[in-house]
Amino acid sequence: DIQMTQSPSSLSASVGDRVTITCRASQDINSYLAWFQQKPGKAPKPLIYAASSLQSGVPSKFSGSGSGTDFTLTISGLQPEDFATYHCQQYHTYPLTFGGGTKVEIK
Amino acid sequence: QVQLQESGPGLVKPSETLSLTCTVSGFSITNDNYWAWVRQSPGKGLEWIGAVCHGGDTHYNPSLKSRVTISMDTSTNQFSLRVSSVTAADTAVYYCARRTKVVVRGSHWHFDLWGRGTLVTVSS
């Protein structure tokens, strides 16, 4: 299985901050990577696919980059509604696998 | 509006079979998509269980493959999950989800729609 490692596992940030979350794959997955936002008690919300393509309706303050094994999710101008857990997921190879999640908390 | 809704028992006894159904509304499951199940144990990460498509193609997570069956019922526009011989480790929120193909620098089968999830507890 391809292991997906996210860092950090949690971070504290203030409203207006720019935050970056990293996701590393245990082998080359080209750009077959997605990012999700999840709030407590809710389903994951798709944000990005193909490493950098925004899902329909997702604001441009979210951006993704990377290819191969190293990827980043950046959130610009953090707002109260952005405090949540973020997951990366590879769909290059079965079984599909997710990272452990990064919890973004209010400082 | 396309929606996915999970349904099924919220409590299953150990060693029995967990059965869930995902009802898809506003979209035909015979379209060119994969229909998947993902679960999340309390306080843990997301685990892909498996998926099915209309052509009959199925894929399962090897960690669960011997106990899992995913099937489709086109007459009711639903797809289903069965997990046999459950233990407490199968206690989780179970989500159904749709994978859609987008061609951009390759064919990207990405999750674009999720159900709200249903909690299944395994306990006697």
Boltz contact constraints between the chains, C-beta under 6 A:
constraints:
  - contact:
      token1: [A, 31]
      token2: [B, 105]
      max_distance: 6.0
  - contact:
      token1: [A, 34]
      token2: [B, 110]
      max_distance: 6.0
  - contact:
      token1: [A, 43]
      token2: [B, 95]
      max_distance: 6.0
  - contact:
      token1: [A, 43]
      token2: [B, 114]
      max_distance: 6.0
  - contact:
      token1: [A, 43]
      token2: [B, 116]
      max_distance: 6.0
  - contact:
      token1: [A, 43]
      token2: [B, 117]
      max_distance: 6.0
  - contact:
      token1: [A, 44]
      token2: [B, 114]
      max_distance: 6.0
  - contact:
      token1: [A, 46]
      token2: [B, 111]
      max_distance: 6.0
  - contact:
      token1: [A, 46]
      token2: [B, 112]
      max_distance: 6.0
  - contact:
      token1: [A, 49]
      token2: [B, 108]
      max_distance: 6.0
  - contact:
      token1: [A, 49]
      token2: [B, 110]
      max_distance: 6.0
  - contact:
      token1: [A, 50]
      token2: [B, 104]
      max_distance: 6.0
  - contact:
      token1: [A, 50]
      token2: [B, 108]
      max_distance: 6.0
  - contact:
      token1: [A, 53]
      token2: [B, 104]
      max_distance: 6.0
  - contact:
      token1: [A, 87]
      token2: [B, 46]
      max_distance: 6.0
  - contact:
      token1: [A, 91]
      token2: [B, 109]
      max_distance: 6.0
  - contact:
      token1: [A, 94]
      token2: [B, 59]
      max_distance: 6.0
  - contact:
      token1: [A, 95]
      token2: [B, 48]
      max_distance: 6.0
  - contact:
      token1: [A, 95]
      token2: [B, 61]
      max_distance: 6.0
  - contact:
      token1: [A, 96]
      token2: [B, 48]
      max_distance: 6.0
  - contact:
      token1: [A, 98]
      token2: [B, 45]
      max_distance: 6.0
  - contact:
      token1: [A, 98]
      token2: [B, 46]
      max_distance: 6.0
  - contact:
      token1: [A, 100]
      token2: [B, 45]
      max_distance: 6.0
  - contact:
      token1: [A, 101]
      token2: [B, 45]
      max_distance: 6.0
